Amino acid sequence: MSTDPALAATGTEFSSDVARELQKEGGIGPYRLAARRLARNKVALAFGALFALIVVMCLLAPVYAHDIAHTGPNDEHITQVIKVAGKPTDVLSPVGIPIGPTWHGRFFLGADGSGRDVAVRLLYGGRNSLEIGIEATFITILLASILGIVGAYFRGPLDGLISRAFDLIWAYPVYLLGIALGVTLQLQGLDLGVFKIKGSSLVLTALIIGFVFIPYVGKPIRGQVLVLREREFIDAARQQGLGSLRIMFGEVLPNVASTIIVFIPLILANSILTEAGLSYLGAGVQDPNPSWGTMISDGIRLIPAAIHLVLVPGLMLVLAVLGINVFGDGVRDALDPRARIRIEH
Amino acid sequence: MTRYLRSIGAVLVALVLPVVMGACGSSSSGPTVTVVQGTAPDYLDPSQGYTTQAANSSWVSYLGLYTYAHASATAGGQVIPAIATAPPKVTGGGKTYTITIRKGLKYSNGEAVKASDFLFTIERAIKLNWGGAAYFTGNIAGATDYSKGKSNTITGISANDATGQIVIHLTAPYGAFENVLAFPSAGLLPSTTPMTPQDTSPPSGFGPYEIKNVVPNQGYDVSLNPSYASQAIPGVPAGHVNIHVKIETNTTTEAEDVLNNSADVFDWGDTVPPSLLPQVQSQAASRYASEPTALVLYFFMNIKEKPFDNILARKAVIMALDRNALSRLDSGNITPGCYFLPPTLVGHPSTPCPYGDPSKSPNIAAAKKLVAEAGLTGYPVTVWGEERQPRKEYIDNYAATLNEIGFKATTKIIASTQYFPTIGTLKSHPQTGFADWQQDFPNPFDFYLLVDGSGISQVNNENFGEINDPFINSEIKALTPVLSSQLSSVASRWEKLDEYVAKKAYLGVFGYEKVPKFTSTRINFSQAIFHPVYGLDYTSLTLTK
């Protein structure tokens, strides 16, 4: 990320492109300028709106379940018979084949292999996937920022320790580490004295995903802070007698904020994908809680008879991740058009 | 003239040669049918094979001292003498078995069958780590020492080739030992067989068939043994057709092949995909049937843990189980039931179930009332289950049922490979969860090990409900020494015991698995025997035309 010396004095780190525009625009702030740039990116906004729509739909899951489908996400209707086009139809046939989409309130998208309403589970599954994604992103960003800034600022043995910890986590493929932690912790839960999480809790999955992504954000932040700590404005702050804590979070943090902001949608998209992957493999969200990953996993054995069981959650997953990614690219371009930030694992 | 003779000779050679060559390639005559198997046998060497696919071929290719009657249902569970002349003479308080073998029998390679081959066969199975070797090492005196290398032979077996007599000393009386002797891995092998795995070139044996032409993961032949017919054992028929087993890992293709008559037999160890089942049932109704097996499916309830230490809670669960719903989760492949012993086994009670007809809808209201009466409404229950489908679905349904009757149930699903070791560790204190049991052999004793109080152990425990009932324990102790061949004499006692277990609501039995008997139109379906231990009996296969 290149910087303009004039801007550096203000303590805010933006690309020279943004800096030139800022000079052109006069008194406008860098974030406001980024917002203006984002507003001009119609494609990014459209995908952002798509993601927002999915979020709203998922948040309204209880309303849909209660007032339209009249069934909960885990309610089984295995031996129930419903009328479709005036004809009595088994929700689950005697040989276990579920009813397909009815395009009516009940079983709008059909039933799954346990006679549960797919549409209701899809929305509740989305809630769970998004909840985990958001929590995991929060955990990753928070811990990675603190560790990256603290390590790079203090250098020495502390930095060595943090860097080696990053290397250690980085050395494991994300999914392998996620599965190993998921399978182990699900059985016993997490018990750290006062801090206890049940094995079936969604927070545990969020914690695992948040943990495995820490080095992917922590390392770039650390690299950036290593450069920043040598800059004049940091020296000036030190000369003024400011404490380390104040310098780190009052001077350094605002300068890496744009990087952090760019990382948020990327980590969110990756967290949702990882959650789906882990849940598909049985190391994420636990039954009977729905998630898009568990729904795909449950539907696999019935693909020849009921392909919608796999297609529908798969499509929702694709749309949600596409929405965040394209919107995230827009945010990145707005903040720093020349930056190329990617999560590679 | 010489020229003419040469020409005639050449023509004769040309005509005879293909016949001779053909005979060299396959010594067996008769038509060939194709069996499609989704999973290849683990091993085709009988001293190693332990899966149903392996046993399906080896039980007709390697006869032992004893075997099972070639019949369906309960009759097929009857142990009959094969190479032995008669049932064993049991002395020494049930610890000494004296057996005499038939004279003049010859293996498929022409070697004579000797009494000492039995000792060799058991030693070979132990040396090659057969999966069920514990049945030998745990029962035959000196077999453990042999397996640990402390002895050069199994001291508990003596054989006299001159008289054909075999004497086996057991470490303790064990009535099901005849069943152990009927395992295909105890099928006699010539002593000249190498003491190394012969998986691609299975050893010679004695039986109606012989296994040949093995191409790993592709297929193998189970061909008629031409020398068997002349020395056939009473009750073990010679086969009518040669079998070619083709490995087809895609079960949809496997089912389609049989449906379209491009293969003849669908492996009973596989499941017809639910998407094809309606088509199979409508288009092939005369050649498809669901056959019961001795696999019981149940939910264990830990009687040492609250709430299932209370019989009212257990009764409530049994009354509330929706067995028809559970069957649909397994593509309709479950016969609803409430007794621990499957219907194919001696000892399965004929009396009605104590807590309602299992084939009818559950009585949720009564179950809810019982839970409330016991003061257990809202009591938390963790339901353990495994990841594998449809077992995970059983657990979801079971947890929903528990919630419906007033408990506060949550599920704990763990990886299938870890499931039984985890719930088998006593310190896990599983409250309730899924369990199943498939017979090792058709003897009620094989099932009742799972509710024997003396069998509860800290690790690898199989009595998940920690049932330790003095009546059950004493009955098991009394019935254990009864010989398999005399099982029918104690059938009513087993029935009473099974009724007692059901009445005490110790196990939430929900049914018995059914498997497919599915053939092409070429096979005479009604004559094909579905054996309760080894599935479709190859010796019973005949062609319609």
Interface residues (C-beta under 8 A of the other chain):
Chain A: N74 D75 E76 I78 T79 L92 S93 P94 V95 G96 I97 G113 S114 G115 V183 Q186 L187 G199 S200 G282 Q286 D287 P288 D298 R301 L302 P304 A305
Chain B: T252 P273 P274 S275 L276 L277 P278 Q281 D322 N324 A325 R328 L329 D330 S331 G332 S361 G385 E387 Q389 P390 K392 E393 I395 D396 N397 A399 A400 T410 T411 K412 I413 I414 A415 Q418 T422
